[in-house]
């Protein structure tokens, strides 16, 4: 009897999980969650993109371009291409935020994260970030995969 109850409980849990991850629920959750303001901007709306910037990443631990000038108020669609054989990522932020995140990545190299200002890009693939730069300042983008940031895989963003 206990086994039958356990099986029923597991079955109900699995069916509710599959429902919770259905397209309808995911879209509803995404629409309900407002974008969070960060010091370096806010998640952008694809319908408001003012410019697309393509950034290439490579196994020599470099971004190309590694310096980007942006006008305050622009919503940028970044297309990030990984031309290397290693996994890379692009994370936008302030230097202190990136330093702290890089330190965590060294301690937990398989840490999963999914914020609108970052994307993991497998080898020979592309990723995308849509970000609205609604605050002026000097910011950075970096690959925070363990060792990559420490090797200098960093770029600069100036918002005027």
C-alpha positions as CSV (number, residue, x, y, z in Angstrom):
1,X,0.0,0.0,0.0
2,X,2.8,2.4,0.8
3,X,4.5,1.8,-2.6
4,X,1.2,2.5,-4.4
5,X,0.8,5.8,-2.5
6,X,4.4,6.7,-3.2
7,X,3.9,6.0,-7.0
8,X,0.7,8.1,-7.1
9,X,2.4,11.0,-5.3
10,X,5.4,10.9,-7.7
11,X,3.1,10.7,-10.7
12,X,1.1,13.7,-9.6
13,X,4.3,15.7,-8.9
14,X,5.6,14.9,-12.4
15,X,2.4,15.8,-14.1
16,X,2.1,19.1,-12.3
17,X,5.8,19.9,-13.2
18,X,5.2,19.2,-16.9
19,X,2.1,21.5,-16.8
20,X,4.1,24.2,-15.0
21,X,6.7,24.2,-17.7
22,X,4.3,24.3,-20.6
23,X,4.5,27.2,-23.1
24,X,1.4,28.9,-21.8
25,X,2.6,29.0,-18.3
26,X,6.1,30.2,-19.2
27,X,4.8,33.0,-21.4
28,X,2.4,34.1,-18.6
29,X,5.3,34.1,-16.1
30,X,7.5,36.1,-18.4
31,X,4.9,38.6,-19.0
32,X,4.1,39.1,-15.3
33,X,7.8,39.6,-14.2
34,X,8.8,43.2,-14.7
35,X,12.3,43.9,-15.8
36,X,14.7,44.8,-13.0
37,X,16.6,48.1,-13.1
38,X,20.3,47.6,-12.7
39,X,23.0,50.3,-12.4
40,X,23.9,49.6,-16.0
41,X,20.4,49.6,-17.4
42,X,17.3,47.4,-17.7
43,X,16.2,44.4,-19.8
44,X,15.1,45.7,-23.2
45,X,12.1,45.0,-25.3
46,X,12.8,43.5,-28.8
47,X,10.3,45.9,-30.3
48,X,12.3,48.9,-29.1
49,X,15.7,47.9,-30.4
50,X,17.5,50.9,-31.9
51,X,20.7,49.2,-33.0
52,X,22.2,45.7,-33.3
53,X,25.8,45.1,-32.4
54,X,27.6,41.9,-33.2
55,X,30.3,40.8,-30.8
56,X,32.7,37.9,-31.6
57,X,34.3,35.8,-28.8
58,X,37.3,33.6,-29.3
59,X,39.5,31.2,-27.4
60,X,42.3,33.8,-27.3
61,X,40.1,35.3,-24.5
62,X,39.1,38.4,-26.4
63,X,35.9,40.1,-27.5
64,X,35.7,41.9,-30.9
65,X,34.9,44.7,-30.6
66,X,36.0,45.2,-27.0
67,X,34.9,48.9,-26.7
68,X,31.3,50.1,-27.4
69,X,29.9,53.6,-27.3
70,X,26.2,53.9,-26.7
71,X,23.8,56.8,-26.3
72,X,21.8,56.9,-23.2
73,X,18.3,55.6,-23.9
74,X,19.3,53.2,-26.7
75,X,18.0,49.6,-26.6
76,X,20.7,47.4,-28.1
77,X,20.4,43.9,-29.5
78,X,23.7,42.2,-29.0
79,X,24.3,39.2,-31.2
80,X,27.2,37.3,-29.5
81,X,29.0,34.8,-31.7
82,X,31.3,32.2,-30.2
83,X,34.0,31.5,-32.8
84,X,36.0,29.3,-30.4
85,X,36.0,25.7,-29.4
86,X,35.3,26.5,-25.7
87,X,32.1,27.6,-24.0
88,X,32.0,31.4,-23.5
89,X,29.5,33.9,-22.1
90,X,28.8,37.6,-22.2
91,X,27.7,39.3,-19.0
92,X,27.1,43.1,-18.8
93,X,27.6,44.9,-15.5
94,X,29.7,47.2,-13.4
95,X,33.3,46.1,-12.5
96,X,32.4,45.4,-8.8
97,X,29.4,43.2,-9.9
98,X,31.5,41.4,-12.5
99,X,34.4,40.9,-10.0
100,X,32.0,39.3,-7.4
101,X,30.3,37.1,-10.0
102,X,33.7,36.0,-11.4
103,X,34.8,35.0,-7.9
104,X,31.6,32.9,-7.5
105,X,32.2,31.3,-10.8
106,X,35.7,30.2,-9.7
107,X,34.2,28.5,-6.7
108,X,31.2,27.0,-8.6
109,X,32.2,26.6,-12.2
110,X,29.0,24.8,-13.2
111,X,26.8,27.5,-11.6
112,X,23.7,28.1,-13.8
113,X,22.4,31.6,-14.1
114,X,19.9,33.3,-16.4
115,X,19.6,37.0,-16.3
116,X,18.6,39.3,-19.2
117,X,22.1,40.9,-19.1
118,X,23.9,37.6,-19.8
119,X,24.1,34.7,-22.2
120,X,26.1,31.5,-22.4
121,X,27.2,30.6,-26.0
122,X,28.4,27.1,-26.9
123,X,31.2,26.8,-29.4
124,X,30.3,27.8,-33.0
125,X,26.9,29.1,-31.9
126,X,25.4,32.6,-31.3
127,X,23.5,34.1,-28.4
128,X,21.5,37.3,-27.9
129,X,21.0,40.0,-25.2
130,X,18.5,42.9,-25.6
131,X,19.4,45.6,-23.1
132,X,18.2,49.2,-22.6
133,X,21.0,51.6,-21.5
134,X,18.9,54.1,-19.6
135,X,21.7,55.3,-17.3
136,X,24.9,57.0,-18.3
137,X,28.3,55.6,-17.2
138,X,31.2,53.4,-17.8
139,X,30.3,49.7,-17.7
140,X,31.9,46.4,-18.7
141,X,31.0,43.1,-20.4
142,X,33.0,40.0,-19.7
143,X,33.2,36.2,-19.9
144,X,32.9,35.0,-16.3
145,X,33.6,31.3,-17.0
146,X,36.3,30.3,-14.6
147,X,39.7,31.5,-15.8
148,X,38.4,33.5,-18.8
149,X,37.8,36.8,-16.9
150,X,41.1,36.4,-15.1
151,X,42.8,36.0,-18.6
152,X,41.4,39.4,-19.5
153,X,38.2,38.5,-21.4
154,X,36.6,41.9,-20.8
155,X,35.2,44.7,-22.9
156,X,34.1,48.3,-22.1
157,X,30.8,50.1,-22.6
158,X,30.5,53.8,-22.4
159,X,27.0,55.2,-22.2
160,X,26.8,59.0,-22.9
